[in-house]
Amino acid sequence: MTLPASQEAAVVAASYGVLVRLFPAAKPALDAQYAASLAQIPEGDSKTNGIAVGEFVAEEMVSLRSADGSAPISYTLPPAGLGIWRPTSPGAPAVPQWGGMTPFVLESATQFNVAGPPELTTADYAADVNEVKFYGGTTSLLRTPDQTEIARFWAESTAISFNRIARAMAAERQTGLAENARLFALMNMALSDAYVVVFETKYRFNFWRPIHAIRENDGTTRYDDGNPDTVPDPTWTPLLATPAHPEYLSGHSGTASAAAEVLTDFFGQHAGFSTTSTTLPGVVRSLSSFRDAVSEVADARVFGGIHFRRTCLLSNVVGKKIGKFAMKNYLRPLGDDRSESQ
């Protein structure tokens, strides 16, 4: 005999069980939200059984990820040199352990064989440097007000941005509880795995940021890039603060593309939406598709002065592969036999 169990109660209990373990300092606020959510569910055996299911799932999930490689590790910077990243502010390099985390859906962090950044003497590299130099600096005369808005708008974490977008789309389309569970699980697993791939690549190649590529290629220092098409500007400063990790790949571009691929599969290629941002309060941007948002995120990193164009475009390609892989291999509806290894 199958006992009745409330799906709503299971979701509430599972969510609470994971969050309270990961963020114990937030327990008072989580307790209040937990009680308020459960109060909306009628009392009875179904609710009690649902809570039991949710608590079990939360405990299993946290246990499963307890040794996933996400714990902080020490990191030794490589010797300083041409094209090699180094921090631009005090403090340790950010989250070097992420590249070694156990993925949710991928087979490994190197599954897609990401190649290295361009050679510094190439025309492609010079074009990237010059675009950031002219459009991404604090005093740029070429960057338009809209481009400045884009840079600041998409500066927030893509995990925040795309979960906000997904919530709005789910509410608009009135998707059900099971659909939402699948949507948010797939999107966030793909997004998380994109971070794994990106940070494995970042700390494997340790490629320098635009701030050093633009300031220190003057032919008189050990950082001369040997490229006749790049002209130094020792006072150049990016519009946004340079993050404390290497340039290649782009975390924002890779994760945005992975999330957008899942959302596109769920809601279609031409699903328009409007969204806001915590990094530019009061501004609303409207886009015609999730992939248009990915393009804006790539633009934002260039106009913000912290990434090269080709890094963002390649990161988009990698993120798209991750999103597709997640959709075709995990949490498929019954009767859907799609699967692929790449």
DAJOZI-V721739 format. One record per pair of residues at least 6 apart in sequence whose C-alpha atoms are under 6 Angstrom apart, sorted by the first residue. I is the first residue (numbers start at 1). J is the second residue. Records with the same first field share a line. If there is no record, write none. Layout:
# DAJOZI-V721739
I->J ; J
This chain:
# DAJOZI-V721739
4->46
5->46 ; 49 ; 50
6->46 ; 47 ; 50
9->47 ; 50 ; 51
10->50 ; 51 ; 53 ; 54
13->51 ; 54 ; 55
14->54 ; 55 ; 58
17->55 ; 58
18->58
20->27
68->101 ; 102
69->100 ; 101
70->101
73->97
82->223
83->207 ; 208
84->206 ; 207 ; 208
85->206 ; 207 ; 208 ; 246
87->244
93->244 ; 245
94->244 ; 245
98->196 ; 199
99->196 ; 199 ; 200
103->193
104->189
109->197
120->225
121->226 ; 227
126->229 ; 230
128->308 ; 309
132->302 ; 305
134->140
135->142 ; 143 ; 303
136->238 ; 239 ; 302 ; 303 ; 304 ; 305
137->237 ; 238 ; 239 ; 305
138->237 ; 238 ; 239
150->300
151->300 ; 303 ; 304
153->277 ; 279 ; 280
154->297
156->279
158->252 ; 256
187->259 ; 262
190->258 ; 323
191->255 ; 258 ; 259
194->254 ; 255 ; 319
198->249 ; 251
202->246 ; 248 ; 249
206->246
207->246 ; 247 ; 248
208->247
209->247
210->306
214->232 ; 233
215->232 ; 233 ; 234
216->223
217->223 ; 224 ; 225 ; 232
218->224 ; 232
238->305
239->304 ; 305
240->304
242->306
249->311 ; 315
250->312 ; 315
253->298 ; 312 ; 315 ; 316
254->315 ; 316 ; 319
255->319
256->294
257->294 ; 316 ; 319 ; 320
258->319 ; 320 ; 322 ; 323
260->290
261->320 ; 323
262->323
270->289
271->289
272->287 ; 288 ; 289
273->286 ; 287
274->285 ; 286
275->284 ; 285
276->284
298->312
301->307
302->308
328->338 ; 339
329->339
